[in-house]
Amino acid sequence: MTPTTTEVTQAIKLTERLNRIEPSATMAVVAEADKLRGQGIDVVDLGAGEPHFATPQHIKDAAIAAIQENFTKYTAVAGTAELRDAIVQRHAADFGSDYRREEVVASVGGKHALFNAIQVLVGHGDEVILPVPYWVSFKDIIRYAGGKPVLIETDESRNFALTAEMVAKAVTARTKMIILNSPSNPSGAVMQPEQVREIVRMAYERGIWVASDECYVYLNYTGKNFSVGSLGEFRERMVILGSLSKTYAMTGWRLGYALAPAAVASAITKLQSQSTSNATSFVQKAAAAALKGPQRCVEEMRQEYIKLRDHVVSGLRAIPGVRCTLPEGAFYAYPNVSAFFGGNVKSASDVAGKLLREAHVATVPGEGFGTADHIRLSYATSIAELDRGLERMRKSLASL
Ligand SMILES: Cc1ncc(COP(=O)(O)O)c(C=O)c1O
C-alpha cells in the first residue's frame, strides 16, 4: 500500500507544513487516466482543465524569434519592462484599470502568482474566506501559508451564486483575505458585478484583502467581462491574479501575473527572487506578443466554448438522474450525480471512479472542490469527443 503523506513525513522527517496540504485532485485524475492510456485503453478525457486549441501562431512565432535572437538569459525578477507594460496596458484597455509597471509581477503561471500573493499576505492563524465550490489549489495554498480557510457554502439551486451578504456573515476579526474566482472553476458561476463591488467595498472598509483569481476572466459568456480592476477606488486592498494559460491556450508555457499595490508587488518580487527568479525569458516575449497582438483569437475561442457548453449541458441533462446548472463562464460543467448514490456507490468519488475504470471517461470528483454531490467535466474538447464521453456516461450511469 502507498504510504500516506503523514507516514512519509514521520518516516523521513519532511516538514510539518508539507503535511498541511494534499496533492491536487485534478492532477491525480490526469495521472490515473494516463496510466489507463499507457495500458492501451481508449480514455475520453474530460478531466484536464486546459484548452484543446493550439496556441495561436503569432504567439509561437514570437517565442521562436526570441530564442533565435538569443533572448535566453535572466531578466528582471518581476519580468521585462516590455511584458509588465503589456500586462497593464491590456488590462487598462479591457477593464479600465489603472496599474503602473511597479504594480505588476509576472510569474510562472497564475498558480505561482496566487501562491506568492498568499505567502506574502496570509500568516499563521489568519482566516481566508473561500466560497464553495472552490478551485482545488486555494485551500492547500492557504494552509501552506499557515492560514485557515473559512468556507462559505453556496446554493446550487441559485447557480452557486455568491453574494456580499453571504461573505459579510463569514467575516470575523481574524479575516485577512477573501478569495473571489469569477468565472469559477469548477462551477462556471459568474458573479454579478454589483455583488463583487459590494464585497470589495466592504473588505476595503475593514482592511481585508480581496484576492481575485481572474484566470477565466475572458471566458465569460454573459457578454460582460468584469474585473475587480475596474474598482480602482479600492485598489489598496486588492490583488488581481491573472493568467495567459486559458485566455491564449498557453497552459504549458507557464505565464501568469499579479496586479497589486506597489508594496505588495515588491514583496512578491522579493519572495520570487528567492525561488524561481524570472518567468522564462522567451515565454515573456511570447506573452507580450499575445497581449499586444490581435485579440480576435480570444473571441473566436470564446465563441467555440459557448457552443461546446450548450452541447455538453444539454447532453448531460438528457441523462436520467443527472442535474446540471448552466455554467456562465470557464469551460467546466458541474453536474449533480447524487441521484446515483446507493449500494457500493456512495460518493462523487465513487461515481468518477466507476466512470474512469469501467466507462473510461475521466472526470474529477467534486470532493476536491468542496462539494460531495458533483463531478467536474471539462468541455474544452471537440463535439465528437464530448459525444463519445456522454454516450459512455449514459450507459454506465444507467447500470446504477
Ligand atoms: C481558478 C484557477 N486559477 C488559477 C489556475 C492556474 O492556472 P495557471 O497556473 O496555468 O496560470 C487555474 C488552472 O486550472 C484555475 O482553474
The ligand as a Gaussian input file, in Angstrom:
#p B3LYP/6-31G(d) Opt

LIG

0 1
 C       -9.184000      29.093000     -10.874000
 C       -7.816000      28.864000     -11.380000
 N       -6.845000      29.693000     -11.018000
 C       -5.591000      29.528000     -11.448000
 C       -5.261000      28.491000     -12.279000
 C       -3.834000      28.346000     -12.661000
 O       -3.556000      28.483000     -13.972000
 P       -2.062000      28.607000     -14.480000
 O       -1.136000      28.323000     -13.341000
 O       -1.932000      27.603000     -15.578000
 O       -1.913000      30.005000     -14.967000
 C       -6.229000      27.577000     -12.680000
 C       -5.886000      26.436000     -13.534000
 O       -6.616000      25.498000     -13.695000
 C       -7.556000      27.785000     -12.238000
 O       -8.529000      26.961000     -12.594000

